Amino acid sequence: MSEIKIFESDSLEAETVWNNSPHSTIFTNPKFLKKIAKNVRWYIAKKISGNDDYSELLCAWPLCFDNHGKSYLPPFCYYIGPIWSYTSLSTPIHRKLSLETSVYESYIEKFENDFKGFVSSFPIGIHDVRIFDWWNYHNKDKNRVIIQPKYTAIIENLENENLLKENYRKVRRYEIRQIEKLDNLFIDNQASFNEILSLYRQTLGRQELEVSKDYLDTLEKIIDFINESDGEILAIRDKQKAKSIFFVSLVLRSKKISNLILNATDKNYRSIGLPAYGIHNTIKKAAELGDEIFDFNGANSPRRGDDKHSYGALVKLYFELSHKT
């Protein structure tokens, strides 16, 4: 007889699951989480058989904790939730719901007992969240799991630049052509934290938002990670003004996917179409690096959602879950 057990694990075992899961992204890369999160703890679900003589690794789930020990999602991050092993996904259809129920319920019990709940963002592709909806379904005295649908926008088949442009909205193609006629701008692959922060503050200023210290700290760590490891910075500058910066984008890369973390444009260059030119070259760079998917990472407000889809991006559903006892 077999049973499901949840074990806290080290990052080495977590990396084994991450390397062998269709759900893993840069955001659940153990090296990335270790750098970005205040604290991260990994929990591995195993099927134990034969008096602990045999175990099968099924799923890994990282939880991030802030300085107060509360589960949270780090700024700029997505899809930090369960990742299933390829082995577990070979489970026959008639047993799949039973297995997922056993695993997810074991996780919920563990997170309730140890942390009074959890906050997670499930990766694209894990759409069956009924088990969480059923938790405390018949017990009105206890809290249900809060399930929030979220959307992102992705571009597939990046290899053909002409096809990419054909899928852009007409106004985006026009803006790109107008910028391409200019001879004073050039693309750089470097930008300092202060340069990026300056443009980012302008973007938030238009929305009357302030940059919190937590966001600043996380942004700086992401920039460090990009420079040290997996990612790209794209900046647009003026040839006559070497220290100028008018556009910047930050991209994290992993498993043939480019994830757009941030893009910002100088307020004086927005109206001439520079944002479209910058985004196009960011997507083009992803293709040149051999990535197959460009993820805008979030399309959840009317204005920004419409802008991201104006590049021919498809809508993709994912879920954010939160629970407290």
VOFIDO-994430 format. One record per residue (C-alpha): residue in one letter; x, y negated, z negated; residue number from 1. Coordinates in Angstrom, 2 decimals, m for minus. Each point is the difference from the previous one (the first is absolute). Layout:
N
PT type       u       v       w seq
PT    a       X       Y       Z NUM
...
This chain:
325
PT type       u       v       w seq
PT    m    0.00    0.00    0.00   1
PT    s    1.27   m3.50    0.79   2
PT    e   m0.59   m3.43   m1.56   3
PT    i    0.83   m3.62    0.79   4
PT    k    2.45   m1.80   m2.28   5
PT    i    1.27   m3.58    0.11   6
PT    f    3.65   m0.63   m0.80   7
PT    e    1.88   m3.26   m0.30   8
PT    s    2.86    0.26    2.42   9
PT    d    3.26   m1.66    0.89  10
PT    s    0.47   m1.93    3.21  11
PT    l    1.96    2.87    1.58  12
PT    e   m2.97    2.36   m0.06  13
PT    a   m2.26   m2.86    1.06  14
PT    e    2.26   m0.62    2.97  15
PT    t   m0.40    3.66    1.00  16
PT    v   m3.76   m0.48    0.25  17
PT    w    0.40   m3.39    1.68  18
PT    n    2.20    1.52    2.70  19
PT    n   m2.58    2.71    0.65  20
PT    s   m3.31   m1.83    0.00  21
PT    p   m2.04   m1.59    2.81  22
PT    h   m1.25   m2.59   m2.49  23
PT    s    3.36   m1.43   m1.05  24
PT    t    0.88   m3.57    0.97  25
PT    i    2.74   m2.46   m0.88  26
PT    f   m2.13   m1.09   m2.96  27
PT    t    0.25    3.42   m1.66  28
PT    n    3.65    0.48    0.86  29
PT    p    1.50    0.69   m3.48  30
PT    k    2.98   m2.26    0.71  31
PT    f   m2.30   m2.87    0.99  32
PT    l   m2.31    0.41   m3.00  33
PT    k    2.91    0.19   m2.40  34
PT    k    1.24   m3.36    1.26  35
PT    i   m3.35   m1.78    0.31  36
PT    a   m2.17    1.15   m2.91  37
PT    k    0.49   m1.09   m3.59  38
PT    n   m0.14    3.67   m0.90  39
PT    v   m1.04    3.02    2.05  40
PT    r   m0.84    3.51   m1.17  41
PT    w   m0.61    2.96    2.31  42
PT    y   m2.52    2.76   m0.68  43
PT    i    0.15    3.28    1.90  44
PT    a   m2.94    2.39    0.33  45
PT    k    1.01    3.65    0.20  46
PT    k   m1.92    3.21    0.34  47
PT    i    1.37    2.39   m2.59  48
PT    s   m0.41    3.73    0.54  49
PT    g    1.11    3.16   m1.79  50
PT    n    0.90   m1.21   m3.48  51
PT    d    1.98   m2.95    1.34  52
PT    d    2.14    2.28    2.14  53
PT    y   m1.13   m1.76    3.18  54
PT    s   m0.97   m3.61    0.67  55
PT    e   m1.13   m1.74    3.16  56
PT    l    0.53   m3.74    0.33  57
PT    l   m3.24   m1.58    1.20  58
PT    c   m0.03   m3.74   m0.52  59
PT    a    2.01   m2.92   m1.37  60
PT    w   m1.50   m3.19   m1.43  61
PT    p    2.05   m3.01   m1.12  62
PT    l   m1.40   m2.46   m2.50  63
PT    c    1.52   m3.46   m0.38  64
PT    f   m0.08   m1.78   m3.36  65
PT    d    0.50   m3.66   m0.86  66
PT    n    2.02   m1.34   m2.93  67
PT    h   m2.95    0.65   m2.31  68
PT    g   m0.28    3.65    0.97  69
PT    k   m3.14   m0.55    2.07  70
PT    s   m0.52    1.76    3.32  71
PT    y    0.20   m2.47    2.90  72
PT    l    0.73   m0.36    3.71  73
PT    p    3.14   m2.07    0.72  74
PT    p   m0.55   m3.09    2.21  75
PT    f    0.36    0.51    3.76  76
PT    c   m0.35    3.78   m0.43  77
PT    y   m2.54    2.48    1.39  78
PT    y   m0.80    3.71    0.02  79
PT    i    1.52    0.75   m3.41  80
PT    g   m2.01    3.07   m0.87  81
PT    p   m0.04    3.79    0.45  82
PT    i    2.00    1.63    2.75  83
PT    w   m0.77    3.63    0.80  84
PT    s    2.54    2.54    1.19  85
PT    y   m0.31    1.57    3.44  86
PT    t   m0.34    3.37   m1.75  87
PT    s   m3.08   m1.11   m1.93  88
PT    l   m1.60   m1.33    3.19  89
PT    s    0.05    3.48    1.51  90
PT    t   m2.67    1.06   m2.50  91
PT    p   m3.00    1.54    1.80  92
PT    i   m2.96   m2.34    0.44  93
PT    h   m2.25    2.11   m2.23  94
PT    r    2.45   m0.45   m2.91  95
PT    k    1.11   m3.57    0.63  96
PT    l   m2.60   m1.82   m2.11  97
PT    s    0.52    2.42   m2.89  98
PT    l    3.77   m0.57    0.07  99
PT    e   m0.30   m3.79    0.24 100
PT    t   m2.54   m0.03   m2.81 101
PT    s    2.34    1.95   m2.29 102
PT    v    2.98   m2.19    0.83 103
PT    y   m1.74   m3.38   m0.17 104
PT    e   m1.89    0.83   m3.20 105
PT    s    3.27    1.09   m1.60 106
PT    y    1.55   m3.30    0.96 107
PT    i   m2.92   m2.04   m1.33 108
PT    e    0.08    1.83   m3.32 109
PT    k    3.74   m0.55   m0.27 110
PT    f   m0.23   m3.70    0.82 111
PT    e   m2.93   m0.51   m2.37 112
PT    n    1.74    1.71   m2.90 113
PT    d    3.39   m1.62    0.50 114
PT    f   m0.80   m3.44    1.41 115
PT    k   m3.71   m0.63   m0.48 116
PT    g   m0.41   m0.09    3.78 117
PT    f    1.84   m0.87    3.20 118
PT    v    0.16   m2.28    3.04 119
PT    s    0.95    1.41    3.40 120
PT    s   m0.17   m0.68    3.71 121
PT    f   m0.56    3.13    2.07 122
PT    p    1.88    0.46    3.28 123
PT    i   m1.73   m0.08    3.35 124
PT    g   m1.29    3.49    0.74 125
PT    i   m1.29    0.85   m3.49 126
PT    h   m3.65   m0.91    0.45 127
PT    d   m1.74    2.61   m2.12 128
PT    v   m0.25   m1.71   m3.38 129
PT    r   m3.24    1.69   m1.08 130
PT    i    1.70    1.70   m2.92 131
PT    f    0.78   m3.37   m1.54 132
PT    d   m3.55   m1.19    0.65 133
PT    w   m1.29    3.11   m1.78 134
PT    w    2.12   m0.61   m3.12 135
PT    n   m2.38   m0.69   m2.92 136
PT    y   m2.84    0.20    2.54 137
PT    h   m2.41    1.39   m2.60 138
PT    n    1.43   m1.81   m3.02 139
PT    k   m1.36   m3.53   m0.16 140
PT    d    1.95   m0.72   m3.19 141
PT    k    3.34    0.22    1.77 142
PT    n    1.53   m2.10    2.75 143
PT    r   m0.09    1.12    3.61 144
PT    v    2.99   m0.39    2.31 145
PT    i   m0.23   m3.22    2.02 146
PT    i    0.52    0.71    3.70 147
PT    q    0.58   m2.95    2.32 148
PT    p    0.22    0.43    3.77 149
PT    k    2.81   m2.00    1.62 150
PT    y    1.07   m0.49    3.58 151
PT    t    3.20   m0.52    1.88 152
PT    a    0.80   m0.56    3.67 153
PT    i    2.48    2.15    1.90 154
PT    i    1.46    0.09    3.49 155
PT    e    0.89    3.39    1.45 156
PT    n    2.10    0.93    3.04 157
PT    l    2.50   m2.82   m0.31 158
PT    e    2.32    1.09    2.78 159
PT    n   m1.61   m1.99    2.85 160
PT    e    0.43   m3.77   m0.44 161
PT    n   m2.20   m0.86    3.01 162
PT    l   m2.79    2.20   m1.33 163
PT    l    0.35   m1.63   m3.39 164
PT    k   m0.53   m3.44    1.48 165
PT    e   m2.97    1.21    2.07 166
PT    n   m1.75    0.93   m3.25 167
PT    y    0.58   m3.44   m1.52 168
PT    r   m2.77   m2.55    0.02 169
PT    k    0.33   m2.41    2.94 170
PT    v    0.86   m2.95   m2.22 171
PT    r    2.87    1.97   m1.60 172
PT    r    1.47    0.79    3.43 173
PT    y   m0.27   m3.68    0.93 174
PT    e    1.73   m1.12   m3.22 175
PT    i    2.85    2.45    0.55 176
PT    r    0.53   m1.20    3.57 177
PT    q    0.12   m3.62   m1.16 178
PT    i    2.70    0.71   m2.58 179
PT    e    1.99    2.11    2.47 180
PT    k    0.30   m3.09    2.21 181
PT    l    1.93   m1.83   m2.73 182
PT    d    3.79    0.24    0.05 183
PT    n    0.82   m1.36   m3.45 184
PT    l   m1.15    2.93   m2.14 185
PT    f    1.88    3.19   m0.78 186
PT    i   m0.65    3.14   m2.04 187
PT    d    2.19    0.79   m3.00 188
PT    n   m0.03    3.17   m2.11 189
PT    q    0.95   m1.73   m3.22 190
PT    a   m1.66   m2.40   m2.40 191
PT    s    0.79   m0.94   m3.58 192
PT    f   m2.42    0.47   m2.88 193
PT    n   m0.38   m3.78   m0.34 194
PT    e   m0.81   m0.40    3.71 195
PT    i   m2.62    2.75   m0.17 196
PT    l   m1.42   m1.40   m3.21 197
PT    s   m0.31   m3.48    1.50 198
PT    l   m2.14    1.25    2.90 199
PT    y   m1.98    2.32   m2.28 200
PT    r   m0.84   m2.91   m2.32 201
PT    q   m1.35   m1.91    3.00 202
PT    t   m2.24    2.94    0.89 203
PT    l   m1.39    0.25   m3.51 204
PT    g   m0.33   m3.78   m0.20 205
PT    r   m2.46    0.05    2.89 206
PT    q   m2.08    2.43   m2.08 207
PT    e    0.48   m2.12   m3.15 208
PT    l    1.77    2.88   m1.73 209
PT    e    3.06    0.01   m2.24 210
PT    v    2.87    2.49    0.13 211
PT    s    0.15    1.89   m3.30 212
PT    k    3.30    1.05   m1.56 213
PT    d   m0.94    3.65    0.47 214
PT    y   m0.52   m0.57    3.72 215
PT    l    3.29   m1.87    0.28 216
PT    d    1.91    2.72   m1.82 217
PT    t   m1.53    2.74    2.13 218
PT    l    0.56   m1.94    3.22 219
PT    e    3.67   m0.44   m0.83 220
PT    k    0.35    3.74   m0.72 221
PT    i   m1.70    0.87    3.30 222
PT    i    2.39   m2.29    1.88 223
PT    d    2.93    1.67   m1.75 224
PT    f   m1.37    3.43    0.92 225
PT    i   m0.39   m1.04    3.64 226
PT    n    3.57   m1.27    0.12 227
PT    e    1.36    3.09   m1.75 228
PT    s   m2.13    2.72    1.52 229
PT    d   m3.15    0.35    2.11 230
PT    g   m1.43   m3.09    1.60 231
PT    e    0.38   m2.99    2.28 232
PT    i   m0.05   m3.75   m0.34 233
PT    l   m0.92   m2.08    3.04 234
PT    a    0.52   m3.76   m0.08 235
PT    i   m0.52   m2.64    2.70 236
PT    r    2.32   m2.99   m0.04 237
PT    d    0.91   m3.02    2.12 238
PT    k    3.30    0.13    1.91 239
PT    q    0.66   m3.67   m0.74 240
PT    k   m0.82    0.39   m3.69 241
PT    a    1.94    3.01   m1.21 242
PT    k   m1.42   m0.11   m3.51 243
PT    s   m3.61   m0.39    1.09 244
PT    i   m2.54    2.80   m0.34 245
PT    f   m3.46   m0.20    1.52 246
PT    f   m1.28    3.57   m0.25 247
PT    v    0.90    3.07   m2.02 248
PT    s   m1.34    3.54   m0.30 249
PT    l    0.98    2.77   m2.41 250
PT    v   m0.47    3.63    1.00 251
PT    l    0.57    3.19   m1.98 252
PT    r    0.65    3.12    2.07 253
PT    s   m0.33    3.71   m0.61 254
PT    k   m1.10    3.13    1.85 255
PT    k   m0.47   m1.75    3.35 256
PT    i   m2.26   m2.66   m1.56 257
PT    s    0.74   m3.72   m0.26 258
PT    n   m1.92   m1.67   m2.83 259
PT    l   m0.45   m3.77    0.20 260
PT    i    0.43   m1.36   m3.51 261
PT    l   m0.02   m3.72    0.64 262
PT    n    0.02   m2.49    2.83 263
PT    a    0.06   m3.76   m0.28 264
PT    t    0.30   m2.95    2.38 265
PT    d    1.06   m3.59   m0.55 266
PT    k   m3.11   m2.19   m0.12 267
PT    n    1.30   m2.20    2.85 268
PT    y    0.30    2.96    2.36 269
PT    r   m3.23    1.84   m0.61 270
PT    s   m2.06   m1.89    2.55 271
PT    i    2.37    0.68    2.93 272
PT    g   m0.36    3.77   m0.19 273
PT    l    3.15    0.92   m1.91 274
PT    p   m1.80    2.47   m2.33 275
PT    a   m1.09    2.10    3.00 276
PT    y    3.49   m0.08    1.50 277
PT    g    1.50    1.01   m3.35 278
PT    i   m2.43    2.84   m0.58 279
PT    h    0.47    1.26    3.57 280
PT    n    3.76    0.13   m0.44 281
PT    t   m0.39    1.71   m3.37 282
PT    i   m2.14    2.70    1.64 283
PT    k    2.42    0.18    2.94 284
PT    k    2.91    0.52   m2.43 285
PT    a   m1.84    2.89   m1.63 286
PT    a   m0.34    1.62    3.41 287
PT    e    3.68   m0.56    0.82 288
PT    l    0.94    1.75   m3.25 289
PT    g   m2.03    3.05    1.04 290
PT    d   m2.98   m0.41   m2.31 291
PT    e   m3.34    1.33    1.18 292
PT    i   m2.39   m1.97   m2.22 293
PT    f   m0.15   m3.64   m1.09 294
PT    d   m2.08   m0.52   m3.14 295
PT    f   m1.11   m3.55   m0.80 296
PT    n   m0.65    1.24   m3.55 297
PT    g   m3.36   m1.45   m0.82 298
PT    a   m2.82   m1.53    2.02 299
PT    n   m2.44   m0.80   m2.76 300
PT    s   m1.01   m3.63    0.47 301
PT    p   m1.99   m1.41    2.95 302
PT    r    2.66   m2.37    1.30 303
PT    r    3.11    2.11   m0.51 304
PT    g   m1.78    3.17    1.04 305
PT    d   m1.07   m1.56    3.28 306
PT    d    3.51   m1.33    0.63 307
PT    k    1.58    3.44   m0.44 308
PT    h   m2.52    1.67    2.27 309
PT    s    0.68   m2.66    2.64 310
PT    y    3.19    1.98    0.74 311
PT    g   m2.02    3.05    0.99 312
PT    a    0.37    1.69   m3.39 313
PT    l   m2.37    2.79   m0.99 314
PT    v   m1.85   m0.03   m3.30 315
PT    k    0.99    2.63   m2.55 316
PT    l   m1.71    0.80   m3.29 317
PT    y    1.72    0.66   m3.31 318
PT    f   m1.14   m0.11   m3.63 319
PT    e    1.05   m1.72   m3.21 320
PT    l   m1.03    1.82   m3.17 321
PT    s    0.02   m1.21   m3.58 322
PT    h   m1.17    1.60   m3.20 323
PT    k    0.07   m0.80   m3.69 324
PT    t   m1.45    1.92   m2.92 325
